[in-house]
């Protein structure tokens, strides 16, 4: 059935054209804004969430990573950003490789050391489309600041020959440049700048921010920010357990799920001019659920399970580990451990840390039901 352009008695659609907000030069007419209409018969479900970090971050979105001081926000953001640039699975979630711009607006050498600690700890030297800026930038008062981020993002895409999918701004208060976080005008200007950046680049923009006086009420500042965000991730730290936890508290288009526990492990980078050690930290994944009931693998557990597959392929034999048990394809624990040392998942030059990591990975994979260990034999369930 075809409908007439204007139903009898109806008002033509053009009567409802939205008048433009932007100012135009005197004596010229502003272009008439229009609305794109989708008929009911043409509306179908959108099955692709366009999430480049599975279930967490979507292309073109806006996220707020917030928490109190010294809970590991910058370390968490750096770890996530580098996984995107490398295209590595993150917390057993699929990740689409993309360019990353990390704006460490607070400056200092801490941002460089966080990246150096990650690369040293993971033992890779391959180039990745990750770029760091340590210049202070003023998104509130400088009309060219947003465009500077856009141009830098485009340059990264051109140099890497891959779309830039993530921009991290660390921290929001620094790019607010003395503005009032509780002011609707100032926070509105920051949200507007973020929208301009996302519209021009198609990248996801993440603000690293602080929580308010009452952490349960979300990030600090005017509610305009929270209303504009597609994703919120709240970080907390338990000093007694030496453990931090990131929990997804808001998703606009994805499921509001995800809790990621981690500890910060010290990495020595070298010595300064006084002969004192220079250190930073990397994330060591821990069980994601507070009650230990989650079966989701950490990144290290996932890598360890891959190496077990190779060890079983190379050395696996069908055995009955103990009388009364079924036949399984198993291998010796030491052969699996050899694989982990060869791939530097276990670091031979850091025996204490390697021993703890080895124990955690075995325990985690057993607890989550992926492996069984009996005497010196290991096999997949």
KOLDREN-473418 format. One record per residue: residue in one letter; x, y, z of N, C-alpha, C in turn. Coordinates in steps of 0.001 Angstrom, whole numbers, plus 500000, padded with zeros to 6 digits. Last residue first. Layout:
BEGIN
AXYZXYZXYZ/...
# end
This chain:
BEGIN
X539449470057530799538159469426531086537169469713529971/X542829469234530057541692470159529923540401469390530165/X545384468241532418544589468047531201543422469024531212/X548463467273533912547445468289533708546702467983532426/X550371465513536433549697465560535130548641466673535094/X551492464925538822552288465771537928551641465938536566/X548546464800540590549967464545540737550747465464539798/X546384466275538476546491465129539377547957464714539405/X544235468845537516545613468482537812545598467315538793/X542180470123534932542317469277536118543786468935536272/X540689473211533688541728472173533729541551471315534971/X538426474775533883539033474598532560540085473495532538/X537084475616536214536671474390535553537275474147534190/X537849477661537798536860477986536765536513476786535884/X539778476423539338538565476915539987537458477167538973/X541778475960537393541106474834538058539775475276538654/X542477478554536710541952477682535660541280476440536242/X543417479490539246542299480132538557541666479227537516/X545580477777539782544435477799540674543214478384539977/X547305478425537619546841477042537819545574477024538668/X547626481184538087547052480714536829546521479294536965/X548807481245540637547498481870540409546823481350539144/X551271479921540219550289479393541162548898479943540915/X552462481639538364552248480238538018551179479623538930/X552702483953539911551843483962538724551483482530538310/X554544483138541848553203483555542254552239483511541074/X556757482582540175556198481537541024554772481882541449/X557260485078539036556873483962538172556222482845538989/X558067486536541275556828486917540612556324485784539712/X560436485098541794559403485210542820558054485559542192/X562000485296539407561488484005539893560368484119540913/X562585486891536956561848487376538130561184486167538788/X563704485686534809564569486622535531563855487271536721/X561656484177533729562734483459534414563622484400535223/X558316484802533828559615485444533607560696484744534420/X555774483430532024556488483324533297557905483819533056/X555520484302529497554376484525530380554840484359531823/X557586483721527786557798484799528766556530485196529503/X557554481509526271556782482643525744556816483839526682/X559044479844527920559532480146526574558833481363525987/X557358479615530134558640480309530271559210480697528913/X555262478179529069554982479504529629556265480303529818/X556556475793528396555945476612527338555719478043527844/X557226474857530951558294475195529991557760476099528890/X554695474286531943555433475405532523556573475834531604/X554164472016530414553311473199530264554052474433530790/X556125470402531463556170470706530032555282471905529706/X555393470153534133556651470837533839556746471215532359/X553037468642534027552979470049534422554239470798534007/X552691466499531230553302466816532511553235468317532778/X549384465954529873550821466167529741551375466513531114/X546621464019528523547292464856529521548759465027529169/X543579463049527696544803463462527020545505464445527946/X542173460364529685542268461774529301543555461983528507/X539892457919530768541076458208529954541044459672529536/X538567458371534153538462458111532718539780458405532006/X539585456690537231539389457895536426539253457531534952/X540252454288538372538861454723538475538550455978537693/X543510455216539195542544454130539027541127454627539281/X544571458160537520544457457381538753543376456334538532/X544879458937534804545718459529535864545726458717537150/X545267457201532098544312457150533207545088457672534418/X546043458900529001546389458238530249545152458111531139/X547390459788525973546177459309526621546563458481527837/X549571462605525913549369461163525800548063460810526505/X551180465492524520550041464847525158549969463347524892/X553133467016523342553566465991524301552406465191524903/X551997468741521426553379468272521270553690467047522132/X549401469182522335549613468778520946550994468165520760/X549900470033524915549154468789524712549338468267523292/X551202472436524347551913471386525089551222470038524917/X549112473815523111550320473491522340551098472366523021/X547300474055525247546881473393524000548097472945523187/X548852475585526971548555474205527341548093473417526118/X548777478008525660550053477297525714549858475847526149/X546091478667526124546568478479524747547882477690524732/X546161478983528861545367477887528318545755477601526864/X547692481298529049548216480053529615547469478850529055/X545950483158527915547213482862527245547796481542527741/X543912483106529895543604482750528506544880482373527745/X545315484021532082544756482668532100544437482191530690/X545865486635531255546966485696531469546472484255531484/X543267487739531154544083487691529950545220486666530092/X540940485624532951541780486803532827542616486650531563/X537777484235532014539216484127532175539879485492532149/X534800483792533834535504484541532806537003484509533072/X533372482724535834534152481778535035534896482494533918/X532844483902539179532942484151537743533774483083537043/X532855483608541900532000482709541136532137482881539628/X534113485171543803534901484146543148534100483227542245/X532790487294544811532553486020545483533291484867544821/X533533489365543105533968489410544485533768488099545217/X534822488481539882533671488575540772534118488530542229/X537348488266538659536517489445538410535359489585539377/X540568487560539944539203487091539734538259488277539657/X542994489739538391542531488842539444541102488429539129/X545808490760536486544382490457536572544105489502537725/X547939493267537085547888491813537187546422491458537439/X549208496064535433548042495390535981548245493881535988/X552300497596536523551437496996535504550278496307536205/X554208500528537435553385499356537727552670498850536485/X557594501604537917556204501896537602555431500619537903/X560740502958539102559730501919538958558412502494538445/X564149503205539388562965503887538853561932502810538548/X566531503013542032565662502345541060564475503223540665/X569355505237542099568133504738542735567236504088541671/X571521506522541057571638505088541279570445504477541976/X571135509084540392571631508851541751571782507365542065/X569990508956537899571365509449537984571976509241539372/X568082505842538179568264507252537854569719507663538062/X567707502661536605568172503484537713568333504928537259/X564808500728535601566220501093535509566604501915536729/X562279499788536071562611500219534704564094500521534520/X560551497335537757561722498214537818562180498513536400/X557178497224538550558164496866537532559331497852537636/X554703496027540784555819496941540521556782496371539483/X551336495587540076552605494915540331553742495843539914/X548184496021541301549277496718540634550595496084541063/X545450493825540638546424494407541547547519495070540726/X541929493745539867543348493712539502544200494222540657/X538729492853538544539622493048539683541073492951539228/X535992493978537007537355493567536699538273493897537875/X532855493310535814533578493703537013534979493110536891/X529973493638533943531428493637533903532019494149535194/X527126495180532404527769494082533114529279494232533011/X524773496367530968525535496950532071526097495826532921/X524934495834527473524499495364528783525396495956529866/X524810498872525476525281497528525776524733497102527136/X523911501467525309523492500535524267523929499100524505/X524726502661527747523544503146527034523012502092526065/X525670501621530900525828501390529470524558501870528783/X527234501932534051526263502456533086526659502021531684/X529091500663535566527896501135536262526856501737535326/X531480498232535742530666498983534783529369499363535473/X534193498461537943532843497941537723532095498835536745/X537310497455539041536603498325538103535252497697537794/X539293497391541899538188496768541186537510497808540301/X542393496462543464541490497459542870540422496729542070/X544075495486546414543302495085545236542433496248544766/X545096495060548976545980495523547906545368495191546548/X543452494587551039543707493443550156544696493781549055/X543502497124552135543811495974552985544153494746552141/X542639498813550133544043498874550544544442497655551367/X540744498515547529540757497955548871542217497866549308/X539357500909545365540558500214545831540396499764547270/X537427501323542346537594501419543793538848500646544183/X536040502828539484537177502143540099537191502391541602/X533453502506537178533817503022538500534936502181539096/X532571503577534087533329502525534766533852503109536073/X529971504162531819530639504585533047531320503380533669/X529020505156528567529577504116529436530206504764530665/X527981507396527445527416506115527028527828505009527989/X527292510577528899528143509395528791527356508176528315/X525520512639529381526085512518528036526842511211527827/X524941512420532074523851512248531113524385512010529707/X527394513044533188526878511685533331525765511410532328/X527518515775532482528536514831532039528003513408532076/X525368516956533767525424516983532299526409515945531763/X525754517046536474525124515837535937525072515826534408/X528955518392537411527565518558536996527050517308536294/X531182516435539595530773517516538709529316517480538312/X532516513113539608532439514454540175531921515446539144/X530535510133538896531705511007538753531434512411539271/X528308508638541431528926508808540117530090509766540104/X527307508060543867526512508969543038527194509319541723/X529092506616545287527951505878544735527105506741543813/X530871508456546344531271507697545150530097506990544489/X530404511530547336529746510243547531529966509434546266/X532079513379546174532196513140547615531525511833547998/X532887511784542982532436512865543840532618512525545316/X535865510613541266534522510436541813534184511614542725/X537549511921538368537492511623539801536041511419540233/X538498510461535168537934511499536027537924511019537484/X539210510197531829539602509699533142539265510802534138/X537088509816529097537607510761530075537999509991531338/X537309508557525877537234508202527302537856509299528142/X535711508286522848536443509210523717536221508807525167/X536011506519519825535466506534521179536340507457522024/X535864508154516607536544507394517664535757507471518966/X534998509760514613534356508451514715534951507592515809/X535912512354514229536856511241514127536204509870514077/X533863514212514459534864514425513408535760513210513188/X532381513292516630531726513424515326532745513524514196/X534269513457518676533728512149518279533090512202516900/X534691516223518794535808515313518533535294513970518027/X532128517153519436532771517591518191533906516639517807/X531747515970521935530863515612520823531482515984519481/X533716517313523403533802515856523238532947515394522063/X532666519900523330533968519623522699534138518134522445/X530325519444524822530231519890523428531536519615522684/X531430518801527297530628517791526585530508518157525109/X532581521279527871533429520083527744532691518991526976/X530323522906528039531335523200527019532248521999526794/X529054521785530242528399521719528930529377521987527798/X530760522543532230530685521125531893530006520933530545/X530247525346532094531597524806531891531563523325531511/X527432525471532509528064526111531350529424525482531060/X526944524168534907526384523600533677527005524205532424/X529531523673537246528811524649536434528237523979535183/X531125521953538549529706521932538915528871522911538109/X533685522490537696533093521206537329531593521149537606/X534796525402536404533986524904537521533285523615537098/X538213525512535138536776525728535098536071525099536281/X540860524854535054540427525829536048538955526132536033/X540795523029532738541678524193532873541143525265533820/X539769520775531765538789521806532133539496523106532480/X541898519153531589541507519830530338540385520828530583/X541939518311534287543084519038533730542700519764532443/X539573516914534651539760518163535395540909518982534838/X539993514640533064539021515646532648539262516971533362/X543548513906532716542235513728533299541290514819532796/X543232512140529941543562511866531331544235513111531929/X541505510813527394541880512122527935542019511975529445/X541909508654524714541828508749526172542303510130526592/X540338507422521946541038508608522444540824508634523952/X540185504819519594540105505225520995540958506458521263/X540479504250516905539206503903517537539067504421518958/X541663505133513839541859505384515267540523505186515956/X542129502732511217541320503760511883541690503910513357/X545346502521509708544288501816510428543454502877511148/X547780503562508975546952502905507954545868502047508592/X549334505035510580549191503628510930548444502835509877/X549215507584509528550527506980509740550429505476509964/X546422508034509512547176508059508251548519507348508405/X545807507861512233545162506949511285545948506871509985/X547356510003513181547618508637513645547031507622512675/X546084512145511916547489511862511602547870510445512029/X543597512085513172543678511808511735545104511470511317/X544424512811515742543774511520515509543852511128514039/X545330515392515317546267514377515786545715512975515534/X542917516614514586544010516526513613545045515477514020/X541481516359517014540969515778515762542089515593514754/X543081517852518741542899516417518991542412515720517734/X542729520353517547544075519791517657544010518283517904/X540022520795517898540509520549516541541920519956516556/X539992521303520620539290520125520105539792519772518709/X541517523728520648541975522523521338541312521264520789/X540682526125519697541419525276518755541794523916519353/X539516527541521729538629527080520654539338526153519670/X540098527251525008540829527306523745539981526699522625/X538544526779527273538753528161526827539416528284525460/X538194523940527519537163524889527952537322526251527299/X540311522400526864539100522215526060537993523200526429/X543525522757526813542409523470527436541175523359526545/X546235520657527695545325521147526660544079521695527336/X549667519856528111548399520321528691547517520911527596/X551167517064526488550971518512526545549667518850527256/X551754514478526003551849514917527407551670516430527541/X550472511867524089550706513312524138550718513731525600/X551235508859522406551066509562523672551331511045523496/X549860506280520460550595507552520499550212508309521766/X549913503219518871549639503888520138550498505140520209/X549981501047516862549451502401516639548982503064517931/X553163499463517417551704499439517529551198500862517381/X555988497422516713555329498726516689553820498534516782/X557296494973518959556653495338517700555998496709517816/X558268494051521280558981495193520705558365495642519391/X557295492705524457557119492852523012557848494097522532/X557032491977527248558132491522526412557896491607524922/X555388492733529235554815491817528243555843491383527207/X557051494425530685556442493281531355555913492249530371/X557738496365528778558775495533529383558178494270529989/X555248497488528216556003496847527133557094495939527693/X554545498449530806553698497482530089554505496742529029/X556585500271531324556407499118532207555576498040531524/X556123502169529330557369501409529321557261500160530187/X553648503183530190553731502488528904554984501624528859/X554481504324532596553415503315532601553444502504531314/X556368506171531724556819505017532497555756503925532582/X554753508065530472555742507320529686556178506058530417/X553317508973532727552609508352531604553561507526530749/X555300510120534375554560508948534819553875508221533684/X556484512473533736557050511289533102556298510017533476/X554219515245532977555074514426533829555544513174533097/X550726515814532142552157515857531859552945514934532773/X548060515841532228548720516281533450550238516298533303/X547177514747529890547190516207529994547857516719531264/X547772512525527932548111512599529356548293514067529705/X545971511179525629546309512547526011546517512589527520/X546506508774523379546398508916524831546901510316525206/X545028507356520683545655508604521119545424508732522611/X545261504467518726544953505038520038545728506339520229/X543866502383516145544787503408516604544310504009517916/X542943498924516777542709500272516265543756501236516791/X541649495639516750542817496517516761542481497870516150/X539067494601518761539428494946517390540573495964517432/X538891492000521050539297493392520849539648493583519379/X536935489885523126537472490188521814537786491678521705/X537981489054526412537025489712525523537706490017524192/X539662488209528405538938487185527656537823487797526800/X540893490675529062540006490000530017539100488974529324/X541368491253525765541426491915527057540408491260527977/X543405490293523040542223490049523866542438490696525226/X545087492869521184545131491710522086543792491539522783/X545608495002519554544604494039519099544600492777519937/X547251497026520274547887495766519899546904494750519330/X545443499013520925546460499299519908547132498024519405/X544030497678522981543344498085521741544363498298520626/X546028497403524890545406496194524340544671496506523042/X546440500101525457547495499349524776546974498025524217/X544026500736526787544384501415525539545445500642524761/X544192499126529103543108498919528139543472499519526784/X546464500267530323546415498837530004545366498559528929/X545618502923530681546780502626529842546766501169529397/X543467502584532466543226503181531146544379502867530189/X544846501497534690543760500745534039543534501257532623/X546556503608535296547115502299534944546078501456534207/X544708505599535928545587505783534771546226504472534333/X543443504397538231542698504796537027543590504888535799/X544261503548540763544771502859539580544095503238538280/X543661504979542950543004503669542873543412502914541604/X544558507613543440545423506474543746544709505119543775/X541397509169544112542821509259543798543540507978544217/X538406507377543061539178508230543960540649508257543537/X537082507376539687537346506789540993538145507756541834/X536118506598536285536269507482537438536504506695538724/X535767506994533003536450506078533917536778506893535160/X533251507439530797533865508071531960534455506969532820/X532880507632527208532922506909528472533617507729529543/X531121507757524234531762508577525261531726507801526570/X531572506297520893530921506531522173531713507453523086/X532766505536518530532059506809518562531391507134519877/X532406502094519178532959503156518327532098504416518429/X532148501088522603531646501128521227532267502291520466/X533246498899525155533385500198524498532927500100523047/X532057496321526095532526497402526970532535498765526296/X531554494129524498530676494363525625531051495524526513/X534786494087523273533547493327523391532787493646524679/X535788496883521909536146496058523059534850495379523477/X534189497728519865535548497306519508536262496652520690/X530950497301519040531820497392520216533201496849519869/X528726497344517411529898498114517012530862498323518181/X526554495786517765526709496897518714527907497765518382/X524463494485515476525884494781515660526033496004516550/X521743494427515246522388493297515923523866493547516192/X518921496199515353520351496402515129521093495353515934/X515812495236513868516741495201514999518169495473514543/X514238497633511663514565496273512094515598496352513201/X512018499562509839512767499462511092512974498002511459/X510378499866507721511815499766507424512671499591508681/X507850500232508679508078499019507891509569498810507575/X508059502771509824507922501590510675508268500315509910/X510529504815508190509173504285508313509174503022509165/X512528507286509284512544505861508981511150505319509230/X513688510478508291512591509673508817512734508222508371/X515768513046509206515701511811508432514659510905509074/X514884516434509179514961515201509943514878514008509006/X516773519379508364515713518393508112515931517179508998/X517392522888508324517675521555508842516491520640508564/X518188525118505810517087524547506561517438523135507012/X520812527465506216520293526279505547519248525635506434/X520034530923506656520595529681507195520008528511506427/X520701533524504400519740532602504974520456531363505496/X522258536662505097522248535352504448521238534463505139/X522227538963506572521883539074505162521903537758504420/X524830538022508741523718538915508421523481538979506921/X525636534535508968526039535914508673524820536765508325/X524131532635511588524609532811510227524873534285509975/X524417530348514375524220531689513827524740531751512405/X522754527208514881523971527978514595523638529339513998/X520273526069514846520698526770516061521876527688515770/X517620525954512387519016525804512804519349526622514040/X514491524422512934515233525638512620516640525512513166/X513342521498511465513952522095512654514743523329512271/X510222521242509879511687521280509752512279522026510940/X507522521062509798508161520755511065509674520716510970/X506676521479507282506278522489508251507031522303509568/X507347519219505911508317520309505891507944521440506838/X505132517574506105506255517364507017507209518539507041/X501864519114505999503090518672505318504261518595506292/X499290517868508044500157519011507789501423518504507101/X496344516200506800497614516243507541498398517487507168/X494082515971505247493941516658506523495228516777507315/X495308513102503760494215514079503817494097514679505212/X498892513018503730497624512393504049496529513458504100/X501061513613501189500453514270502341499100513631502567/X501768511589499407502829512409499989502328513150501225/X499809508631500106500053509895499397501113510699500121/X501175505351500399500497506496500990500753507732500152/X500588502155499089501347503394499025500530504544499600/X500850498798500000500000500000500000500876501239500000/
# end
